[in-house]
Structures are given as C-alpha cells and as structure tokens.
C-alpha cells in the first residue's frame, strides 16, 4: 500500500522543485535520458516513502548518541566540581 507523500515527509514546494530538478539532472547526466514529469514525481515519492524514514531514524540515532555522550560529560564535570570533605 502506497502512502501519501505528505504522510511520510513534508517538503515545501521549493524543496520539491529542487529535488525534482536534481532527479531530472541525474537521469540526464548519468543515463543520458530525459524523464517526464510523472516519472520525476514518482521517483521523488518513492525516495520520500522508502529512503526518508531510514535517514530520519539514522538522524535520531545519531542525536541520541550525541545526547548520551554529552550526558556522560556532564557527569564527569559534576564529579570534578564536587568537593570532598
């Protein structure tokens, strides 16, 4: 079942235009083919539906790793400031 693009990722009209022009340029440069408007939109939808969630989750994982690293640093800093009596 295909999901609506807006359910997967929200892109501005400007972002959509830019990505579609990148897809069009890729096909022309890499394959020497011109693709139509429908194919451009289908490829953008495909990437947004299948690739975007993977990239999004990877970004969340990277952020969580960074947060954990920073939390560890805070604990170390706290221990260095703590006064032994």
C-alpha positions in Angstrom: 0.0 0.0 0.0 1.5 3.3 -1.0 1.3 6.2 1.5 0.7 9.8 0.6 3.9 11.8 0.3 2.6 14.2 3.0 2.1 11.4 5.5 5.8 10.4 5.1 7.7 13.7 4.9 6.6 17.3 4.5 8.5 19.2 1.8 8.0 22.8 0.8 7.1 23.5 -2.8 10.6 24.9 -3.2 12.2 21.8 -1.8 10.1 19.6 -4.1 11.0 21.6 -7.1 14.7 21.5 -6.2 14.7 17.7 -5.6 12.8 17.1 -8.8 15.3 19.1 -10.7 18.1 17.1 -9.1 16.4 13.8 -10.2 16.0 15.2 -13.7 19.6 16.3 -13.9 20.8 12.9 -12.5 19.0 11.0 -15.2 20.2 13.3 -17.9 23.9 13.2 -16.7 24.1 9.6 -15.6 21.9 7.8 -18.1 21.6 10.3 -20.9 17.8 10.1 -20.5 15.2 12.7 -20.1 12.3 11.7 -17.9 8.9 13.1 -17.8 7.0 15.0 -15.0 5.2 11.8 -13.9 8.4 9.8 -13.6 10.1 12.7 -11.7 7.2 12.8 -9.2 7.1 9.0 -8.9 10.8 8.8 -8.1 10.5 11.7 -5.5 7.6 9.9 -3.9 9.5 6.6 -3.9 12.5 8.2 -2.2 10.4 10.0 0.3 8.4 6.9 1.2 11.3 4.5 1.5 14.5 6.4 2.0 13.4 9.4 4.1 12.3 7.3 7.1 15.6 5.5 7.1 17.6 8.8 7.0 15.2 10.3 9.6 15.7 7.3 12.0 19.5 7.5 11.5 19.5 11.2 12.4 17.5 10.4 15.5 20.0 7.6 16.4 22.9 10.0 15.9 21.2 12.6 18.0 20.6 10.1 20.8 24.3 9.0 20.7 25.4 12.7 20.9 23.0 13.3 23.8 24.3 10.3 25.7 27.9 11.5 25.1 27.0 14.9 26.4 25.3 13.5 29.5 28.4 11.5 30.3 30.5 14.6 30.0 28.1 16.4 32.4 28.5 13.7 35.0 32.3 13.8 34.7 32.2 17.6 35.0 30.0 17.3 38.1 32.3 14.8 39.7 35.3 17.2 39.0 33.5 20.0 40.7 32.4 18.0 43.7 34.3 18.9 46.9 35.5 16.1 49.1 35.3 16.9 52.8 
